[in-house]
Amino acid sequence: MTNQSSDFSFTLSPEAAASFHDDGVVILHTRKGSLFSANRTGARIWRGIEQQLSLEVIANGISDEYQIAPRTAREHTICFLAELERQTLIQREVA
């Protein structure tokens, strides 16, 4: 699955299995056997990637829900995506 942005997209790793719960998400990297957990905002971002939503759509949804500045929501979303990428749970593809 791919998340479209203006200059890049993200693909979920086939080695990532997500389990959602009331407080967020736990993601298992099946090859490494490592777990990655995130709060509800992280779960929302993960769902957005699954649904192939753009970075802007995901960040604007977070901005609206938590009533924070769109720029702040975008910056935090980018930081979370970078961490997912570092953990090899997603892959960036240049468009």
C-alpha positions, 0 to 999 in steps of 0.5 A: 500500500502506498501513501501519496505525497507531493514528492514521495510515497510510503509503502508498508513493509510486508514484514509489519503486522499491526494490532490496534487497541484503544490506546494506539497500535503495536506493530510487529516486525515479523522478520526481526521479532521486534515490537514498535508501539505508538499512541492513538495519533501514531495509530491514526498515521499508520491507518492513513498509510494503510488507506493510502492517504497523503501526508497532508490529509493525515496531518490535517486530520490530526490538526483538526482532531487535536486543534493544533497548528497544521504546520505542527501536525505536519512536522510531527507526522513527518517525524513519526514517519521517519521513525517508522522508516528507521525501524524498517516498518515502511519504505519511502519511494520517490515519486 
